[in-house]
């Protein structure tokens, strides 16, 4: 298994464990019943707790090993340089109403919540940059696409706010 696939598996496992733990947390009576009446469950929870510690260590090692700038374009100048390449696809992951009120020129709008429904608009063989208003949604979009095997996607954390603050032109639809 490749390193990237291993990390994807770890992240998906972490997400599933988190959902399970949150779900049990929402039903404390169920959790208490399971723990009190099921010795096997107690053993499994202890083993899962140890795996969670190992998982956290693996995620920490992965995150600290990411080279600076691997997933991001950190400056307006960096984005402008990348946009000189006509092959670059700029995706605004904000909601359509936000996009219509103003966006970076030549950006297409695919809201974060519809990203996986519109994968046909996101090429795998050209640079792709996601942005939003402050960086949170674009980061989620970048990670989603990387988990789906896209190697060519980066985020622009300065986002639309940073673009505007730099005095760059915007387009309104």
BELVENTA-V260339 format. One record per pair of residues at least 24 apart in sequence whose C-alpha atoms are under 6 Angstrom apart, sorted by the first residue. I is the first residue (numbers start at 1). J is the second residue. D is the distance in Angstrom with one decimal. If there is no record, write none. Layout:
[[I;J;D] [I;J;D]]
//
This chain:
[[8;147;5.9] [71;154;4.7] [72;154;5.0] [72;155;4.6] [72;156;5.7] [73;156;5.0] [87;126;6.0] [88;127;4.8] [88;128;5.8] [89;128;4.7] [90;128;5.9] [90;129;4.9] [91;130;4.8] [92;130;5.9] [92;131;5.2] [92;132;5.7] [93;132;5.4] [94;132;5.2] [100;172;5.6] [100;173;4.6] [101;172;5.5] [102;170;6.0] [102;171;5.4] [102;172;4.4] [103;170;5.4] [103;171;5.3] [104;170;5.0] [105;170;5.8] [105;171;5.4] [127;152;5.3] [128;153;4.7] [129;153;5.8] [129;154;4.9] [129;155;5.4] [130;155;4.8] [131;155;6.0] [131;156;5.2] [131;159;5.1] [132;159;5.4] [133;159;5.4] [133;160;4.9] [133;161;5.7] [134;159;5.4] [135;159;5.7]]
//
